[in-house]
């Protein structure tokens, strides 16, 4: 037995744009900020995850920060390799002997070039086996949807930067669309609206609080009352309180939400009529960190005519848990050994698409 074949727990990674989720068999899910810190002078790796966030809070001028999994696809192959290695090390609690079977949850519309870049990065960090699982497929499995039946199911996975939409039947994707709208766009839309209409600059945390409180529209109960927040006056730079109503937040997030609803309708338009009939009965399943946005299910139902529900008690972990379940039953789906570097030839064979 070679060192590369050393037994190791199966590992699944959800390549979130702002938070990567790692599942290790028998150990549960670990959420790690997918932030990387590199030296501005040498370009070398400095820190990742929580340590990178701590460095960022100090705002040093000689450190560069990046999100290697922007939109779930590799922006910089070297940065992706560093971050994947960091995720495996903290998840397996050891430094060098982590050579697991690995499953990566990737967007449904990822390109072949991006797949090869991820495969090369996974190979370099020690993956023995590799599976690329489309996010909607993993989300459907994690949500317990009946993929082995002919009736159609629809999943909308809302992330921080992108939303993955797909209609599936019999374990295959019939129609899919990836739109660059996520929870971060809602935060930025709220901050921009308050700056333009009220003349107050809000921090990212305050905008996120407003999004969580008011959601996609006016809510019943205490959340419908105006909310006092503090920001900075855009003219004189002094602290300034401002009272915001649900109507203010609704107007602010209407743009990104309209784009999201249009993407859902476009995906439905690409489906055969029989599938749409199935969806009229079973509805849309919302997953991802943005699925819990207050009023979102009602908005989806009003704009599409389809019933909507949030998957489980923790929709943010549905994708990584579904991919982990698929990896656990790896004998039931196609897999292949990841080719490793041939030192005599001096190159790495390009893995095929899974």
C-alpha positions in Angstrom: 0.0 0.0 0.0 1.4 3.4 -1.1 1.1 6.5 1.0 -1.4 7.8 -1.5 -3.7 4.9 -0.8 -3.6 5.4 3.0 -7.1 5.1 4.5 -8.8 8.4 5.0 -12.4 9.5 5.7 -14.5 10.5 2.7 -14.7 14.3 2.3 -17.2 16.6 0.6 -16.7 20.3 -0.1 -19.4 22.8 -1.1 -17.4 25.6 -2.8 -19.3 28.6 -1.5 -18.4 32.0 -2.7 -18.2 33.4 0.9 -18.4 30.3 3.1 -17.1 26.8 2.2 -18.7 23.9 3.9 -16.7 20.7 4.5 -18.3 17.4 5.4 -16.1 14.6 6.7 -17.7 11.2 7.1 -18.6 10.6 10.7 -17.7 14.1 11.8 -20.4 16.4 10.5 -20.2 19.7 8.7 -17.6 22.5 9.2 -18.3 26.0 7.8 -15.1 27.9 6.9 -14.9 31.4 5.4 -13.5 31.0 1.8 -11.2 33.9 2.2 -7.5 33.8 1.3 -4.8 36.2 2.3 -1.6 36.5 0.3 1.4 38.8 0.4 1.3 41.8 -1.8 5.1 41.7 -2.2 5.8 38.1 -2.9 2.4 36.7 -3.8 2.8 33.9 -1.3 0.2 32.3 0.9 -0.3 33.9 4.4 -3.6 32.7 5.8 -7.0 31.3 5.0 -10.4 31.1 6.6 -10.9 32.6 10.1 -7.2 33.7 10.3 -7.6 35.6 7.0 -10.7 37.3 8.3 -8.8 38.3 11.4 -6.0 39.8 9.3 -8.5 41.6 7.1 -10.0 43.3 10.2 -6.6 44.9 10.8 -6.7 46.3 7.2 -2.9 45.9 6.5 -1.8 47.5 3.3 0.7 44.8 2.3 -1.8 41.9 2.2 -4.1 41.0 -0.6 -7.5 39.3 0.0 -9.4 37.1 -2.5 -12.3 34.8 -2.7 -11.0 31.9 -4.8 -14.4 30.2 -5.1 -16.2 33.2 -6.5 -19.5 32.0 -7.9 -18.4 28.4 -7.2 -15.8 28.4 -9.9 -12.0 28.8 -9.6 -10.9 32.4 -10.2 -7.2 31.6 -9.6 -6.0 28.0 -9.8 -3.2 28.6 -7.3 -5.5 30.2 -4.8 -8.0 27.4 -5.1 -5.2 24.9 -4.4 -4.2 26.8 -1.3 -7.7 27.0 0.0 -8.6 23.4 -0.7 -5.4 22.3 1.2 -6.4 24.5 4.1 -9.9 23.0 4.2 -8.6 19.4 4.1 -6.1 20.1 6.9 -8.5 21.6 9.3 -11.3 19.1 8.5 -9.0 16.1 9.0 -7.1 17.5 11.9 -3.8 16.5 10.5 -1.3 18.1 8.2 0.0 15.8 5.6 -1.8 12.5 5.5 -5.2 13.6 4.2 -5.7 11.7 1.0 -9.5 11.2 1.0 -12.1 10.3 -1.6 -13.3 13.8 -2.5 -16.6 15.2 -3.8 -16.9 18.8 -4.9 -20.3 20.5 -5.3 -20.0 22.7 -8.4 -22.5 25.0 -10.3 -24.6 23.2 -12.9 -23.3 25.5 -15.7 -19.6 25.2 -15.0 -17.4 25.0 -18.1 -15.0 22.2 -19.0 -12.0 24.5 -18.5 -13.2 25.3 -14.9 -13.8 21.6 -14.2 -10.2 20.8 -15.3 -8.9 23.5 -13.1 -10.8 22.1 -10.1 -9.7 18.6 -10.9 -6.0 19.7 -11.1 -6.3 21.5 -7.7 -8.0 18.5 -6.1 -5.2 16.2 -7.4 -2.5 18.5 -6.1 -3.9 18.5 -2.5 -4.1 14.7 -2.4 -7.5 13.5 -3.4 -7.5 9.8 -4.2 -10.9 9.8 -5.9 -12.8 12.8 -7.2 -16.5 13.4 -8.1 -17.9 16.6 -9.4 -21.5 16.9 -8.2 -23.8 19.6 -9.7 -25.1 21.8 -6.9 -28.8 21.3 -7.8 -28.4 17.5 -7.8 -26.7 17.6 -4.5 -29.3 19.9 -3.1 -32.1 17.6 -4.3 -30.5 14.6 -2.6 -29.9 16.5 0.6 -33.5 17.8 0.6 -34.8 14.3 0.2 -36.5 14.9 -3.2 -37.5 11.8 -5.2 -34.9 11.9 -8.0 -35.4 8.2 -8.9 -39.0 8.9 -10.0 -40.1 10.2 -13.4 -41.9 13.3 -12.0 -40.0 16.5 -12.1 -38.6 18.4 -9.2 -37.2 22.0 -9.0 -34.4 23.3 -6.8 -33.3 26.9 -6.3 -30.0 27.2 -4.4 -29.4 30.7 -3.2 -25.9 31.5 -2.3 -24.0 34.7 -1.4 -23.0 35.6 -4.9 -24.8 33.2 -7.3 -28.1 31.3 -7.5 -28.3 27.9 -9.1 -31.7 26.9 -10.6 -32.5 23.5 -12.1 -35.4 21.2 -13.0 -34.6 17.5 -12.7 -36.2 14.2 -13.4 -34.9 10.6 -13.1 -31.6 11.8 -11.7 -30.7 14.1 -14.6 -31.0 17.9 -15.1 -33.6 18.8 -17.7 -33.1 22.6 -17.5 -30.7 24.7 -15.5 -29.6 28.3 -15.1 -27.0 30.0 -13.0 -27.7 33.7 -12.3 -25.3 36.0 -10.6 -27.6 37.2 -7.8 -27.2 36.3 -4.2 -27.5 37.4 -0.6 -24.6 39.8 -1.0 -26.4 41.6 -3.8 -29.3 42.2 -1.5 -27.0 43.7 1.1 -25.4 46.0 -1.4 -28.8 47.0 -2.8 -30.0 48.0 0.7 -26.8 50.0 1.4 -27.0 51.8 -2.0 -30.7 52.6 -1.6 -30.2 54.2 1.9 -27.2 56.1 0.6 -29.1 57.5 -2.4 -32.5 58.2 -0.6 -31.4 59.0 2.9 -27.8 60.3 2.5 -26.5 57.8 5.0 -23.7 55.3 4.5 -24.4 51.9 6.1 -21.9 49.2 7.0 -22.3 45.6 5.5 -23.4 44.2 8.9 -26.1 46.8 9.3 -27.4 46.1 5.8 -27.4 42.3 6.5 -29.4 43.0 9.7 -32.0 44.9 7.7 -32.2 42.1 5.1 -32.8 39.5 7.9 -35.4 41.7 9.6 -37.5 42.8 6.7 -36.7 40.1 4.1 -38.3 40.2 0.7 -41.3 42.2 1.7 -43.4 43.5 4.6 -43.8 40.8 7.3 -46.3 40.4 10.1 -45.5 41.2 13.7 -42.7 43.2 15.1 -40.7 43.2 11.9 -43.2 45.4 10.1 -42.4 48.3 12.4 -39.8 50.9 11.4 -36.3 50.1 12.5 -33.6 52.6 13.7 -30.1 52.1 12.4 -27.0 54.2 12.7 -24.7 55.1 9.8 -22.4 57.8 8.6 -23.7 61.0 7.0 -22.5 61.1 3.4 -21.9 64.9 3.5 -20.1 65.6 6.7 -19.0 62.1 7.7 -20.5 62.3 11.2 -22.6 59.6 12.8 -26.3 59.8 11.9 -29.3 57.7 12.9 -32.0 56.9 10.3 -35.4 55.3 10.6 -36.1 52.7 7.9 -39.5 51.2 7.2 -40.3 47.9 5.5 -41.2 49.8 2.3 -37.7 51.2 2.2 -36.1 47.7 2.3 -38.7 46.3 -0.1 -37.9 49.0 -2.6 -34.2 48.4 -2.2 -34.2 44.6 -2.8 -36.8 44.7 -5.6 -34.1 44.9 -8.3 -32.1 41.8 -7.4 -35.2 39.8 -6.5 -36.8 40.7 -9.9 -33.7 39.4 -11.6 -34.0 36.2 -9.6 -37.7 35.7 -10.3 -37.0 36.3 -14.0 -34.3 33.6 -14.0 -36.8 31.1 -12.4 -39.4 31.9 -15.0 -36.8 31.5 -17.8 -35.8 28.0 -16.4 -39.5 27.0 -16.3 -40.0 28.2 -19.9 -37.3 25.8 -21.0 -39.1 22.8 -19.5 -41.6 20.5 -21.3 -45.3 21.1 -20.4 -45.5 17.7 -18.5 -42.7 18.8 -16.2 -44.4 22.1 -15.5 -47.5 20.2 -14.5 -45.5 18.1 -12.0 -44.0 21.3 -10.5 -47.5 22.8 -10.2 -48.2 20.0 -7.7 -44.8 19.6 -6.0 -43.6 23.2 -6.2 -40.1 24.7 -5.8 -37.6 23.7 -3.1 -35.3 26.5 -1.8 -31.9 25.7 -0.5 -28.7 27.6 0.4 -28.0 30.3 2.9 -30.4 32.7 1.3 -33.4 30.3 1.4 -34.4 31.6 4.8 -35.0 35.2 3.6 -38.3 36.2 5.1 -41.1 36.4 2.6 -39.2 34.7 -0.2 -41.4 31.6 -0.5 -44.5 33.8 -0.8 -42.7 35.9 -3.4 -41.8 32.9 -5.5 -45.4 31.6 -5.3 -46.8 35.0 -6.3 -44.4 35.5 -9.2 -44.4 31.9 -10.6 -47.7 30.4 -9.5 -45.8 27.4 -7.9 -45.8 26.5 -4.2 -42.4 27.0 -2.6 -40.8 25.6 0.6 -37.5 25.8 2.4 -35.6 22.5 2.5 -35.2 21.3 6.1 -34.1 23.1 9.2 -30.7 24.1 7.9 -30.9 24.8 4.2 -27.3 26.1 4.1 -26.0 22.6 4.6 -28.3 20.7 2.3 -25.9 20.8 -0.7 -22.8 19.5 1.2 -24.9 16.8 2.9 -26.4 15.7 -0.4 -23.0 15.4 -2.1 -21.8 13.5 0.9 -24.6 11.0 0.6 -23.8 10.6 -3.1 -20.2 10.0 -2.2 -21.1 7.4 0.4 -23.0 5.4 -2.2 -20.2 5.9 -4.8 -20.6 2.4 -6.1 -24.0 3.4 -7.6 -22.7 6.2 -9.8 -19.8 6.8 -12.1 -16.4 7.6 -10.6 -12.9 7.5 -11.7 -9.5 7.6 -10.1 -7.8 11.0 -10.3 -4.6 10.8 -12.3 -1.6 12.0 -10.4 1.6 13.6 -11.7 3.9 11.4 -13.7 7.3 12.6 -12.6 9.0 10.9 -15.6 6.8 12.7 -18.1 6.6 16.0 -16.2 3.0 16.7 -16.7 -0.4 15.9 -15.3 -3.0 14.1 -17.4 -6.2 16.1 -17.7 -9.1 14.4 -16.0 -12.3 13.8 -18.0 -15.6 15.4 -17.0 -17.5 13.2 -14.5 
